Amino acid sequence: MKTTNPINKAAIRLLVSLVLIFAMNFSIQAQDKKTCQANKDLIKEYLETVSGNVKTAAMMDKYIADCDSLLKKHIIAFDATFPKYELIPEDMIAEGDQVAVRARFKGTHSGPMGDIQATYKKADLPAVVIYRIADGKIVEHWIFLDQLTMLKQLGIM
C-alpha cells in the first residue's frame, strides 16, 4: 500500500486554495470594471440627453431615482434660470457605485435667480458632479459649481 506524504497534501490544498482565491478576485475585479463602465455609460447618456434641452420630468425620471428629488429640483431651478443649459463632461472617473464628472457648465442667464433678474449674459464655468448609482439610476449626487465665477461673468460681482 502506497502512502501519501502529508506535506504534499497540504501543499496541494494550499495551491488549490490560492488558485480559487485568485480566480474569485479576478472575477470580482472584472465585475467591478463592468459595473463602473455601465455607470459611466449611464451618466454619459444622461448628460447627452439633458444638455442643451428643456429638462422634462419624464427625462429626469428615466435617469434619476425618486429618492434624489433634490437633484430634480436643482435641475428644474437651473433650467428656469439658464434655459437649455449644457453640462459638458471633460473627464469621468468611476469607482464602485460612484461616477465623478469634471465638466463645463454653459448657459445664458435668461430667467431670475432668486432676487437677481435675468442679465442675458453667458456663463461658462467649471463644475464637478459626483453621482451615486443604484439599480441603473442616480440615487445621490454632490455638485460643486464655481458660483463666484458665475456671478463675475453675469456682471453681478
N, C-alpha and C positions, 0 to 999 in steps of 0.2 A: 504494500500500500504506500502510495506516494503522499508525502506531507507537504503542505504549502508553508512557505516561510511567512510568519505573521507580519514581518516588516514589509514584505511585498504586498500583502493585503491592505495594510494601512496606507502604503504609498499609492496604490491603485484607487482606494477610496478618496484620498486627498486629491489626486489628479482628477477624478470624475467630479468631485465637488467643485474644484476650481473651474473646470470646463463649464459646468452648469451655471455657476455664478457669472462667468464671463458672458455666456450666451444670454442670460437674463438681463444683465447690464446692457449689453449691446441692443437687445430688443427694446428695453426701456428708453435708451437714448434715441433709437430710431423712431419710436412712437412720439417722444418729446419733439424731435425735429419736425415730424409730420404735423403735430398739433400746432407748433409755433408757426409753421408755414401756412396752415389753414387759417390761423388767427390773423396773420399778416395779410393774407388774401382777402379776408372778410373786411378788414379795415381799409385796404386799398379800394375795394369795390364800394364801400360805404362813402369814402371821400370822393371818389369819382362820381357817385350818384348825387351827392348833395352839393358839391362845389359848382357854383355858377347857376344854380337852380333855386326856385322857390322851394323852401323846405316844407313839405306837407306832412300831416300826421301819418298817413299811410307809408310814406317814405321812411319816416323815423321808426315806425312800428316794425318795419322789416329788419332793422339793424339794432334797435335799442330795446332792451327788456323793460317791462313796466316798472321794475324796481329802481331804474335810473331816471325817474321823472325829472330830476334836476337838470340832466343833460338836455332833455327835450325842451324844458322851459328856457334854458340858456340859448338853445338854437333858435327858438321862436323869437326871443327878445333880440338877439343879434341880427336875425333876418329882417326884423322890423326896422332896425336902425341902419343896417347895411344890406339892403335887399340883394339877394342872389350872391352874397359874399362867397369867396372861394377860400378853401383851406387846402393849400397845395403841398403835398408831402415832399420833403427833401431827403429825409432819412427815416428808416424804420428799423427798430430792434425789437425782437420778440424773445421772451423768456417765460417759460411756463404758460400761465394763462393771461399774461400781460403783453401789450404791444405799446412801445413808446414811439411817438412820431415827432420829429423836428420838422416844422412846416413854416410856410409863409401864409399869413392871413392877408387877403386883399379884398377891398370893398370900397364903395362910395358911401359916405355918410349922408344918407337921404331921408332919414327919419329921426325923431327925437331920441336922445339918450339921456333919460332922466329929465333934468331941467334944461339940458343943452339942446337947442334946436338944431336942425339939420344944417350943416355947413356946405354940403355938396362937394366936399374935398375928398380926395382919395387917401385911403390908408393902406400901407404896405408894411407889415411888421412881422417880426419873428414870433413864433409860438411853439410851445411844446405841449403835447397832449399824451397822457398815458391812459390807455383803455384796458379794462379787465374784461375778459371774455368768458362766458359760460354758456353752454348749450347753443353755440352759434350766434350769440347776441352780446352786445355791450351791456354789462351789468353794473359797471362802476367806471368813473373817469376822474382825471385830475387835469385841469387846464392851467397853463401858465402863459399869459399873453402880456406882451410888453405895453402896458397901458400908458406909461409915460411917453413913449414914442408915439403912440396913437394920439394922445392929446396934443403933442407938438405938431404932428402932421395935420391935424384938423384945425390948427391955429387957436386952440383953446388955451394953450400954455406957451 
